[in-house]
């Protein structure tokens, strides 16, 4: 399975492509999409077109993207959300299933704890994928999202398949617990 990870950003969007074969992960490619100092619509078009080009080049089977967190500045959060939306539009336009993960989930999957620093994520991504050097921070986050999906995607898919059967029996999952 080939997984495309996206770390959205209005100025710089990271991407990373890995291949999962059994329990092993293999690096395929990573990089960044930089937008020009231009109007918001023009920047969003660059993100949309560039993510579409990455998809055409590497032909992933699925995609994972980092969820937006709400930060102190609501305007920054809105702009980041729009960049994320442009990337998601490119992914779904290519008929890819898109999984979403928080920064906390990414850090837990890659480093082992949710309060890891960017440098720790970069270091662990380098180690896990046997890279010759540290990836840049945006590319490392994108690869981290792909790694997170490689580790948790199968479990989520199995839960999704179980959900209809549980519902027929009057059961639901709430707060991580099975309730009737």
VOBAMI-487842 format. One line per 10 residues: number of its first residue (from 1); their letters; for each residue x, y, z of N, C-alpha, C, O, CB. Coordinates in Angstrom, 2 decimals. Glycine has a CB too. Layout:
BEGIN
NUM	A	X,Y,Z,X,Y,Z,X,Y,Z,X,Y,Z,X,Y,Z  ...;
This chain:
BEGIN
1	XXXXXXXXXX	0.85,-1.18,0.00,0.00,0.00,0.00,0.89,1.23,0.00,1.81,1.34,0.81,-0.96,0.00,1.22  0.62,2.15,-0.90,1.37,3.40,-1.00,0.53,4.51,-0.34,-0.63,4.72,-0.71,1.70,3.76,-2.50  1.13,5.21,0.62,0.42,6.22,1.40,1.04,7.59,1.18,2.25,7.76,1.26,0.43,5.85,2.91  0.18,8.56,0.89,0.60,9.96,0.76,0.21,10.70,2.03,-0.96,10.72,2.41,-0.04,10.64,-0.50  1.19,11.30,2.70,0.92,12.12,3.87,1.05,13.59,3.52,1.92,13.98,2.74,1.88,11.77,5.02  0.17,14.40,4.09,0.17,15.85,3.82,0.20,16.60,5.14,-0.59,16.33,6.04,-1.07,16.27,2.98  1.12,17.56,5.25,1.18,18.50,6.36,0.81,19.86,5.79,1.67,20.54,5.22,2.61,18.52,7.06  -0.46,20.28,5.92,-0.91,21.49,5.24,-0.36,22.77,5.85,-0.14,22.87,7.06,-2.41,21.55,5.25  -0.13,23.74,4.99,0.30,25.06,5.42,0.05,26.05,4.29,0.14,25.68,3.11,1.79,25.06,5.84  -0.24,27.27,4.62,-0.52,28.26,3.58,0.76,28.69,2.86,0.74,28.91,1.64,-1.21,29.49,4.19;
11	XXXXXXXXXX	1.86,28.81,3.58,3.14,29.16,2.96,3.89,27.92,2.47,4.43,27.90,1.37,4.02,29.94,3.94  3.90,26.88,3.31,4.62,25.65,2.97,3.76,24.45,3.34,3.36,24.30,4.50,5.99,25.59,3.69  3.48,23.60,2.37,2.76,22.36,2.59,3.75,21.22,2.37,4.39,21.13,1.33,1.52,22.23,1.63  3.87,20.36,3.38,4.77,19.22,3.25,4.04,18.03,2.68,2.84,17.86,2.90,5.38,18.86,4.60  4.77,17.20,1.93,4.20,15.93,1.46,5.24,14.83,1.65,6.45,15.07,1.62,3.77,16.03,-0.05  4.73,13.62,1.85,5.60,12.47,2.01,4.89,11.23,1.51,3.70,11.04,1.77,6.04,12.30,3.47  5.61,10.40,0.80,5.03,9.18,0.24,5.84,8.00,0.76,7.07,7.96,0.63,5.02,9.21,-1.32  5.14,7.03,1.35,5.79,5.82,1.83,5.05,4.60,1.27,3.92,4.69,0.81,5.82,5.78,3.38  5.73,3.48,1.32,5.12,2.22,0.89,5.12,1.29,2.10,6.14,1.11,2.76,5.90,1.58,-0.32  3.96,0.71,2.38,3.85,-0.25,3.47,3.72,-1.64,2.86,2.81,-1.91,2.08,2.64,0.07,4.40;
21	XXXXXXXXXX	4.65,-2.51,3.24,4.61,-3.89,2.77,4.71,-4.78,4.01,5.78,-4.89,4.62,5.78,-4.19,1.74  3.60,-5.40,4.37,3.56,-6.16,5.62,3.71,-5.18,6.78,2.96,-4.21,6.89,4.67,-7.25,5.67  4.68,-5.44,7.64,4.95,-4.54,8.76,6.09,-3.57,8.46,6.48,-2.80,9.34,5.28,-5.34,10.00  6.60,-3.60,7.25,7.75,-2.75,6.91,7.31,-1.51,6.15,6.37,-1.54,5.36,8.76,-3.54,6.07  8.01,-0.41,6.43,7.75,0.86,5.76,8.96,1.24,4.92,10.10,1.09,5.36,7.41,1.98,6.78  8.70,1.72,3.70,9.77,2.12,2.80,9.51,3.55,2.32,8.39,3.90,1.95,9.89,1.14,1.60  10.55,4.35,2.32,10.49,5.73,1.84,10.42,5.74,0.32,11.15,5.02,-0.35,11.71,6.54,2.34  9.52,6.58,-0.21,9.46,6.77,-1.65,9.89,8.20,-2.01,10.80,8.38,-2.83,8.02,6.50,-2.18  9.26,9.20,-1.39,9.58,10.58,-1.74,9.03,11.52,-0.67,8.13,11.15,0.09,9.01,10.96,-3.13  9.57,12.72,-0.63,9.02,13.77,0.24,9.50,15.11,-0.27,10.43,15.20,-1.07,9.44,13.56,1.73;
31	XXXXXXXXXX	8.84,16.15,0.21,9.23,17.49,-0.20,8.25,18.52,0.33,7.41,18.23,1.18,9.33,17.59,-1.71  8.37,19.71,-0.20,7.48,20.79,0.21,6.92,21.51,-1.01,7.54,21.57,-2.08,8.23,21.79,1.13  5.76,22.05,-0.81,5.10,22.89,-1.80,5.11,24.29,-1.22,4.48,24.55,-0.20,3.62,22.39,-2.14  5.80,25.19,-1.86,5.88,26.57,-1.38,4.98,27.44,-2.23,4.99,27.37,-3.46,7.35,27.09,-1.42  4.19,28.28,-1.56,3.30,29.18,-2.28,3.96,30.55,-2.42,4.73,30.95,-1.55,1.93,29.30,-1.57  3.66,31.26,-3.49,4.25,32.59,-3.68,3.57,33.62,-2.78,2.48,33.39,-2.26,4.13,33.02,-5.15  4.23,34.75,-2.61,3.58,35.87,-1.92,2.55,36.44,-2.89,2.87,37.31,-3.71,4.63,36.98,-1.46  1.35,35.95,-2.78,0.29,36.33,-3.71,-1.02,36.36,-2.94,-1.05,36.17,-1.72,0.21,35.35,-4.94  -2.10,36.58,-3.66,-3.42,36.60,-3.01,-3.76,35.21,-2.50,-3.19,34.21,-2.94,-4.51,37.10,-4.00  -4.69,35.16,-1.56,-5.11,33.88,-0.99,-5.62,32.91,-2.06,-5.20,31.76,-2.07,-6.19,34.11,0.07;
41	XXXXXXXXXX	-6.50,33.33,-2.97,-6.96,32.39,-4.00,-5.82,31.82,-4.85,-5.84,30.65,-5.21,-7.97,33.08,-4.90  -4.83,32.66,-5.16,-3.70,32.17,-5.96,-2.88,31.15,-5.17,-2.42,30.16,-5.74,-2.81,33.34,-6.40  -2.69,31.38,-3.89,-1.94,30.43,-3.04,-2.67,29.10,-2.94,-2.06,28.04,-3.03,-1.71,31.02,-1.63  -4.00,29.17,-2.76,-4.79,27.95,-2.67,-4.74,27.15,-3.97,-4.71,25.92,-3.95,-6.24,28.28,-2.31  -4.72,27.85,-5.10,-4.61,27.17,-6.39,-3.26,26.47,-6.52,-3.20,25.36,-7.05,-4.79,28.18,-7.55  -2.20,27.08,-6.03,-0.88,26.44,-6.07,-0.90,25.15,-5.24,-0.37,24.13,-5.67,0.22,27.41,-5.54  -1.52,25.21,-4.07,-1.61,24.01,-3.22,-2.42,22.93,-3.93,-1.99,21.78,-4.01,-2.25,24.35,-1.85  -3.59,23.29,-4.44,-4.46,22.34,-5.14,-3.73,21.69,-6.31,-3.70,20.47,-6.43,-5.74,23.05,-5.63  -3.15,22.51,-7.17,-2.46,22.00,-8.37,-1.23,21.17,-8.01,-0.96,20.15,-8.65,-2.06,23.16,-9.28  -0.49,21.60,-7.01,0.75,20.90,-6.64,0.46,19.55,-5.98,1.15,18.57,-6.26,1.58,21.76,-5.70;
51	XXXXXXXXXX	-0.55,19.49,-5.12,-0.91,18.21,-4.51,-1.41,17.27,-5.60,-1.11,16.07,-5.58,-1.99,18.40,-3.39  -2.18,17.79,-6.55,-2.65,16.96,-7.67,-1.46,16.43,-8.48,-1.50,15.29,-8.95,-3.59,17.78,-8.59  -0.43,17.22,-8.64,0.77,16.78,-9.37,1.52,15.70,-8.60,2.01,14.74,-9.19,1.71,17.98,-9.63  1.60,15.84,-7.29,2.23,14.80,-6.45,1.45,13.49,-6.61,2.05,12.42,-6.71,2.28,15.24,-4.94  0.14,13.57,-6.62,-0.70,12.38,-6.78,-0.44,11.72,-8.14,-0.29,10.50,-8.22,-2.20,12.74,-6.64  -0.40,12.53,-9.19,-0.15,11.98,-10.54,1.24,11.34,-10.62,1.42,10.32,-11.28,-0.27,13.09,-11.60  2.20,11.93,-9.95,3.58,11.43,-10.01,3.76,10.12,-9.25,4.38,9.19,-9.77,4.54,12.48,-9.46  3.21,10.04,-8.03,3.50,8.89,-7.16,2.36,7.88,-7.06,2.58,6.78,-6.54,3.84,9.38,-5.80  1.18,8.21,-7.53,0.02,7.31,-7.56,-0.21,6.57,-6.24,-0.12,5.34,-6.19,0.19,6.30,-8.67  -0.50,7.31,-5.17,-0.74,6.66,-3.88,-2.08,5.91,-3.88,-2.97,6.20,-4.68,-0.72,7.69,-2.75;
61	XXXXXXXXXX	-2.19,4.95,-2.96,-3.42,4.19,-2.79,-4.39,4.89,-1.85,-5.60,4.71,-1.95,-3.12,2.79,-2.28  -3.84,5.67,-0.93,-4.65,6.40,0.05,-3.86,7.59,0.54,-2.68,7.75,0.21,-5.07,5.48,1.24  -4.51,8.43,1.33,-3.85,9.63,1.83,-4.22,9.88,3.28,-5.25,9.43,3.77,-4.22,10.85,0.97  -3.34,10.60,3.96,-3.58,11.02,5.34,-3.13,12.47,5.45,-2.13,12.88,4.86,-2.82,10.09,6.37  -3.89,13.24,6.22,-3.58,14.67,6.36,-3.69,15.06,7.82,-4.50,14.52,8.58,-4.54,15.53,5.48  -2.85,16.00,8.20,-2.87,16.47,9.59,-4.08,17.38,9.80,-4.38,18.25,8.98,-1.55,17.22,9.94  -4.76,17.16,10.94,-5.90,18.02,11.29,-5.40,19.37,11.77,-4.31,19.48,12.34,-6.77,17.35,12.38  -6.21,20.38,11.55,-5.89,21.73,12.00,-6.16,21.83,13.49,-7.18,21.34,13.99,-6.72,22.79,11.21  -5.25,22.45,14.19,-5.50,22.73,15.59,-5.87,24.20,15.70,-5.46,25.01,14.86,-4.25,22.39,16.48  -6.62,24.55,16.70,-7.01,25.94,16.91,-5.89,26.60,17.70,-5.57,26.18,18.82,-8.39,26.05,17.66;
71	XXXXXXXXXX	-5.30,27.63,17.12,-4.25,28.31,17.87,-4.75,29.66,18.37,-5.92,30.00,18.21,-3.00,28.48,17.00  -3.87,30.41,18.97,-4.24,31.66,19.63,-4.86,32.66,18.65,-5.76,33.41,19.01,-3.01,32.28,20.30  -4.38,32.67,17.42,-4.86,33.63,16.44,-5.91,32.98,15.54,-5.57,32.15,14.70,-3.68,34.18,15.59  -7.19,33.35,15.71,-8.26,32.74,14.90,-8.05,32.96,13.40,-8.40,32.08,12.60,-9.61,33.30,15.31  -7.51,34.09,13.01,-7.28,34.37,11.58,-6.28,33.37,10.99,-6.48,32.87,9.88,-6.75,35.81,11.39  -5.22,33.07,11.73,-4.24,32.08,11.27,-4.87,30.71,11.14,-4.60,29.97,10.19,-3.04,32.01,12.23  -5.73,30.36,12.09,-6.41,29.06,12.06,-7.30,28.97,10.82,-7.34,27.94,10.16,-7.24,28.85,13.34  -8.02,30.04,10.51,-8.89,30.05,9.33,-8.08,29.90,8.04,-8.48,29.16,7.14,-9.72,31.34,9.28  -6.95,30.61,7.95,-6.12,30.52,6.75,-5.54,29.11,6.59,-5.51,28.57,5.49,-4.98,31.55,6.82  -5.09,28.52,7.70,-4.56,27.16,7.65,-5.65,26.18,7.23,-5.40,25.25,6.47,-3.98,26.76,9.02;
81	XXXXXXXXXX	-6.86,26.39,7.74,-7.98,25.54,7.35,-8.27,25.61,5.86,-8.63,24.61,5.25,-9.22,25.93,8.13  -8.12,26.79,5.28,-8.36,26.93,3.85,-7.27,26.22,3.04,-7.57,25.61,2.02,-8.41,28.41,3.45  -6.03,26.28,3.50,-4.94,25.56,2.84,-5.19,24.06,2.92,-4.99,23.34,1.94,-3.57,25.91,3.47  -5.62,23.61,4.08,-5.94,22.20,4.30,-7.08,21.77,3.37,-7.05,20.69,2.79,-6.32,21.95,5.78  -8.09,22.63,3.24,-9.21,22.34,2.36,-8.79,22.19,0.91,-9.30,21.32,0.20,-10.25,23.43,2.48  -7.87,23.04,0.46,-7.37,22.93,-0.92,-6.67,21.60,-1.13,-6.84,20.95,-2.17,-6.41,24.11,-1.25  -5.87,21.18,-0.14,-5.16,19.90,-0.24,-6.16,18.74,-0.24,-6.02,17.80,-1.03,-4.16,19.74,0.91  -7.16,18.80,0.63,-8.17,17.73,0.69,-8.93,17.65,-0.62,-9.24,16.55,-1.09,-9.14,17.97,1.87  -9.26,18.79,-1.22,-9.96,18.79,-2.51,-9.14,18.06,-3.58,-9.69,17.31,-4.39,-10.26,20.24,-2.97  -7.83,18.29,-3.59,-6.98,17.59,-4.56,-6.99,16.08,-4.30,-7.02,15.29,-5.24,-5.53,18.12,-4.50;
91	XXXXXXXXXX	-6.97,15.70,-3.03,-6.95,14.27,-2.67,-8.26,13.58,-3.07,-8.24,12.52,-3.69,-6.72,14.11,-1.16  -9.39,14.19,-2.71,-10.67,13.54,-3.02,-10.99,13.63,-4.51,-11.70,12.77,-5.02,-11.80,14.19,-2.20  -10.48,14.63,-5.20,-10.68,14.71,-6.65,-9.98,13.56,-7.37,-10.37,13.17,-8.47,-10.16,16.06,-7.19  -8.94,13.02,-6.73,-8.22,11.87,-7.29,-8.81,10.54,-6.77,-8.23,9.48,-6.95,-6.72,11.95,-6.94  -9.97,10.63,-6.11,-10.66,9.46,-5.58,-9.86,8.70,-4.52,-9.96,7.48,-4.42,-11.00,8.52,-6.69  -9.07,9.44,-3.74,-8.32,8.81,-2.65,-9.13,8.85,-1.37,-9.81,9.84,-1.08,-6.95,9.51,-2.45  -9.07,7.78,-0.59,-9.62,7.81,0.76,-8.68,8.66,1.59,-7.46,8.52,1.51,-9.78,6.37,1.37  -9.25,9.55,2.40,-8.44,10.48,3.18,-8.70,10.26,4.66,-9.83,10.36,5.13,-8.74,11.95,2.79  -7.64,9.95,5.39,-7.71,9.83,6.85,-7.13,11.11,7.46,-6.26,11.75,6.87,-6.93,8.55,7.37  -7.63,11.46,8.64,-7.17,12.68,9.31,-6.62,12.33,10.68,-7.21,11.55,11.42,-8.33,13.72,9.43;
101	XXXXXXXXXX	-5.48,12.93,11.01,-4.84,12.68,12.29,-4.40,13.99,12.92,-3.97,14.92,12.22,-3.63,11.73,12.12  -4.50,14.07,14.23,-4.05,15.26,14.94,-2.53,15.21,15.09,-1.91,14.16,14.90,-4.73,15.37,16.33  -1.95,16.34,15.44,-0.50,16.39,15.69,-0.15,15.46,16.86,0.91,14.83,16.85,-0.05,17.84,16.00  -1.03,15.38,17.85,-0.80,14.49,18.99,-0.73,13.03,18.52,0.16,12.30,18.94,-1.92,14.67,20.04  -1.66,12.61,17.67,-1.66,11.24,17.16,-0.40,10.96,16.35,0.21,9.90,16.47,-2.90,10.97,16.31  -0.01,11.92,15.52,1.19,11.78,14.71,2.41,11.58,15.61,3.20,10.66,15.39,1.39,13.02,13.80  2.56,12.43,16.61,3.72,12.35,17.51,3.72,11.05,18.31,4.78,10.46,18.53,3.73,13.55,18.47  2.56,10.61,18.74,2.48,9.35,19.48,2.88,8.18,18.58,3.59,7.27,19.03,1.06,9.13,20.03  2.45,8.19,17.33,2.76,7.11,16.41,4.24,7.07,16.03,4.82,6.00,15.87,1.92,7.23,15.16  4.85,8.24,15.90,6.22,8.31,15.41,7.25,8.31,16.55,8.25,7.60,16.49,6.41,9.56,14.57;
111	XXXXXXXXXX	6.99,9.11,17.58,7.96,9.28,18.65,7.61,8.46,19.89,8.50,8.02,20.63,8.07,10.74,19.03  6.33,8.25,20.12,5.91,7.47,21.28,5.25,8.30,22.36,4.69,7.74,23.31,7.07,6.77,21.86  5.30,9.63,22.23,4.57,10.50,23.16,4.14,11.76,22.43,4.79,12.22,21.49,5.45,10.86,24.38  3.01,12.31,22.89,2.37,13.42,22.19,2.99,14.79,22.36,2.59,15.74,21.69,1.00,13.49,22.62  3.97,14.92,23.26,4.58,16.23,23.48,5.96,16.34,22.83,6.78,17.17,23.23,4.69,16.52,24.97  6.20,15.50,21.84,7.49,15.51,21.16,7.70,16.83,20.42,6.75,17.45,19.95,7.59,14.32,20.17  8.95,17.23,20.32,9.31,18.44,19.57,9.52,18.09,18.10,9.69,16.92,17.75,10.59,19.11,20.16  9.50,19.12,17.26,9.68,18.91,15.81,10.96,18.15,15.51,10.98,17.27,14.64,9.69,20.26,15.08  12.03,18.48,16.22,13.32,17.84,15.98,13.26,16.34,16.29,13.91,15.54,15.62,14.42,18.50,16.83  12.48,15.98,17.31,12.32,14.56,17.65,11.55,13.82,16.56,11.87,12.68,16.24,11.60,14.41,19.00;
121	XXXXXXXXXX	10.54,14.48,16.01,9.78,13.87,14.91,10.70,13.67,13.71,10.70,12.61,13.09,8.55,14.76,14.51  11.49,14.69,13.37,12.42,14.58,12.25,13.39,13.42,12.46,13.63,12.63,11.55,13.20,15.89,12.07  13.95,13.32,13.67,14.92,12.28,13.97,14.30,10.89,13.85,14.90,9.99,13.27,15.49,12.49,15.37  13.10,10.71,14.40,12.46,9.40,14.36,12.01,9.03,12.95,12.08,7.86,12.57,11.27,9.37,15.32  11.54,10.00,12.18,11.16,9.72,10.78,12.41,9.25,10.03,12.34,8.29,9.26,10.54,11.00,10.10  13.54,9.92,10.25,14.79,9.51,9.61,15.14,8.07,9.98,15.50,7.28,9.11,15.93,10.46,10.01  15.02,7.74,11.25,15.35,6.38,11.72,14.38,5.33,11.19,14.79,4.28,10.71,15.37,6.34,13.24  13.07,5.63,11.28,12.06,4.65,10.87,12.12,4.34,9.38,11.87,3.21,8.96,10.68,5.15,11.22  12.46,5.35,8.57,12.49,5.16,7.12,13.90,4.99,6.57,14.11,4.92,5.36,11.83,6.34,6.44  14.88,4.91,7.49,16.29,4.71,7.11,16.78,5.75,6.10,17.42,5.41,5.10,16.47,3.31,6.53;
131	XXXXXXXXXX	16.47,7.00,6.37,16.88,8.09,5.47,18.33,8.47,5.74,18.78,8.39,6.88,15.95,9.33,5.66  19.07,8.89,4.72,20.47,9.26,4.91,20.66,10.57,5.69,21.72,10.79,6.28,21.14,9.38,3.57  19.63,11.42,5.70,19.72,12.68,6.43,18.34,13.07,6.96,17.33,12.47,6.61,20.30,13.81,5.53  18.34,14.09,7.83,17.07,14.55,8.40,16.20,15.18,7.32,16.69,16.01,6.55,17.32,15.55,9.54  14.93,14.82,7.25,14.03,15.54,6.35,13.72,16.91,6.95,13.88,17.11,8.16,12.70,14.73,6.10  13.30,17.85,6.13,12.89,19.15,6.64,11.68,19.00,7.54,11.01,17.97,7.48,12.58,20.12,5.48  11.37,20.00,8.37,10.28,19.86,9.33,8.91,19.60,8.69,8.14,18.79,9.21,10.20,21.08,10.16  8.59,20.25,7.59,7.29,20.06,6.95,7.20,18.69,6.27,6.17,18.02,6.35,7.03,21.17,5.92  8.28,18.28,5.61,8.31,16.96,4.99,8.28,15.87,6.06,7.63,14.84,5.87,9.56,16.81,4.09  8.98,16.09,7.18,8.99,15.11,8.27,7.59,14.94,8.85,7.17,13.81,9.12,9.97,15.54,9.38;
141	XXXXXXXXXX	6.87,16.04,9.03,5.50,15.95,9.54,4.60,15.20,8.55,3.77,14.39,8.96,4.93,17.36,9.81  4.78,15.45,7.26,3.98,14.75,6.25,4.30,13.26,6.25,3.39,12.43,6.18,4.25,15.35,4.85  5.57,12.92,6.33,5.96,11.51,6.42,5.42,10.90,7.71,5.00,9.74,7.73,7.50,11.35,6.34  5.44,11.69,8.79,4.90,11.23,10.07,3.41,10.92,9.99,2.95,9.94,10.57,5.14,12.27,11.14  2.66,11.74,9.28,1.22,11.48,9.10,1.03,10.19,8.32,0.14,9.39,8.64,0.53,12.68,8.36  1.86,9.97,7.30,1.77,8.73,6.52,2.12,7.52,7.40,1.47,6.48,7.30,2.71,8.79,5.29  3.14,7.65,8.24,3.53,6.58,9.16,2.40,6.31,10.14,2.07,5.15,10.41,4.83,6.94,9.91  1.81,7.36,10.67,0.68,7.23,11.60,-0.44,6.43,10.93,-1.02,5.54,11.55,0.17,8.63,12.04  -0.74,6.75,9.69,-1.80,6.04,8.97,-1.40,4.58,8.72,-2.24,3.69,8.80,-2.12,6.74,7.64  -0.15,4.35,8.41,0.31,2.98,8.17,0.10,2.12,9.42,-0.23,0.94,9.32,1.80,2.96,7.76;
151	XXXXXXXXXX	0.30,2.73,10.59,0.16,1.99,11.84,-1.28,1.86,12.30,-1.65,0.84,12.88,0.96,2.65,12.91  -2.11,2.87,12.05,-3.47,2.84,12.59,-4.55,2.67,11.55,-5.70,2.42,11.89,-3.73,4.09,13.35  -4.22,2.81,10.29,-5.21,2.73,9.23,-5.94,1.40,9.17,-7.16,1.37,8.97,-4.56,2.99,7.92  -5.21,0.30,9.36,-5.86,-1.02,9.30,-6.82,-1.20,10.46,-7.91,-1.75,10.27,-4.80,-2.13,9.32  -6.44,-0.74,11.64,-7.33,-0.87,12.80,-8.61,-0.06,12.58,-9.70,-0.53,12.89,-6.61,-0.40,14.09  -8.47,1.14,12.04,-9.65,1.98,11.78,-10.55,1.32,10.72,-11.77,1.37,10.84,-9.22,3.38,11.31  -9.94,0.72,9.70,-10.73,0.06,8.66,-11.52,-1.12,9.25,-12.68,-1.33,8.90,-9.81,-0.43,7.53  -10.87,-1.89,10.13,-11.57,-3.02,10.76,-12.73,-2.53,11.63,-13.81,-3.13,11.62,-10.59,-3.85,11.61  -12.50,-1.45,12.38,-13.58,-0.90,13.20,-14.73,-0.42,12.33,-15.90,-0.61,12.68,-13.07,0.25,14.07  -14.41,0.18,11.20,-15.44,0.65,10.28,-16.27,-0.50,9.73,-17.48,-0.35,9.51,-14.80,1.40,9.13;
161	XXXXXXXXXX	-15.64,-1.65,9.51,-16.37,-2.81,9.03,-17.24,-3.42,10.12,-18.30,-3.98,9.83,-15.40,-3.86,8.50  -16.81,-3.31,11.37,-17.57,-3.86,12.49,-18.76,-3.00,12.88,-19.74,-3.51,13.42,-16.67,-4.03,13.68  -18.70,-1.72,12.61,-19.72,-0.78,13.07,-21.14,-1.17,12.66,-22.03,-1.15,13.51,-19.42,0.60,12.53  -21.41,-1.53,11.41,-22.78,-1.90,11.05,-23.31,-3.10,11.84,-24.47,-3.13,12.24,-22.86,-2.20,9.56  -22.45,-4.09,12.06,-22.88,-5.27,12.82,-23.19,-4.91,14.26,-24.15,-5.42,14.84,-21.80,-6.37,12.77  -22.39,-4.04,14.84,-22.63,-3.60,16.22,-23.93,-2.81,16.32,-24.70,-2.98,17.26,-21.46,-2.74,16.73  -24.17,-1.96,15.33,-25.38,-1.15,15.32,-26.63,-2.02,15.24,-27.63,-1.74,15.89,-25.34,-0.15,14.15  -26.58,-3.08,14.44,-27.71,-4.00,14.32,-28.05,-4.64,15.66,-29.20,-4.97,15.93,-27.42,-5.08,13.28  -27.04,-4.82,16.48,-27.25,-5.43,17.80,-27.56,-4.38,18.87,-27.66,-4.71,20.06,-26.02,-6.24,18.20  -27.71,-3.14,18.46,-28.04,-2.08,19.40,-26.85,-1.58,20.20,-27.02,-0.98,21.26,-29.09,-2.57,20.34;
171	XXXXXXXXXX	-25.64,-1.83,19.70,-24.43,-1.40,20.39,-23.78,-0.24,19.65,-23.91,-0.09,18.44,-23.44,-2.57,20.52  -23.08,0.59,20.41,-22.34,1.71,19.85,-21.03,1.85,20.60,-20.86,1.33,21.70,-23.17,3.03,19.93  -20.11,2.57,19.98,-18.86,2.92,20.66,-18.95,4.39,21.03,-19.15,5.25,20.17,-17.59,2.63,19.76  -18.81,4.65,22.31,-18.86,6.04,22.80,-17.70,6.23,23.75,-17.55,5.48,24.72,-20.24,6.38,23.50  -16.89,7.24,23.48,-15.74,7.51,24.35,-14.78,6.35,24.43,-14.15,6.14,25.46,-16.21,7.86,25.74  -14.67,5.59,23.33,-13.76,4.46,23.29,-14.27,3.21,23.97,-13.55,2.22,24.11,-12.48,4.85,23.90  -15.54,3.25,24.40,-16.13,2.09,25.10,-17.38,1.61,24.37,-18.12,2.40,23.79,-16.47,2.44,26.57  -17.59,0.33,24.42,-18.77,-0.29,23.82,-19.95,-0.10,24.77,-19.89,-0.49,25.94,-18.52,-1.82,23.52  -21.02,0.52,24.26,-22.22,0.75,25.10,-23.45,0.19,24.39,-23.48,0.08,23.16,-22.41,2.28,25.39  -24.45,-0.17,25.17,-25.67,-0.77,24.60,-26.87,0.10,24.79,-27.96,-0.26,24.36,-25.94,-2.11,25.20;
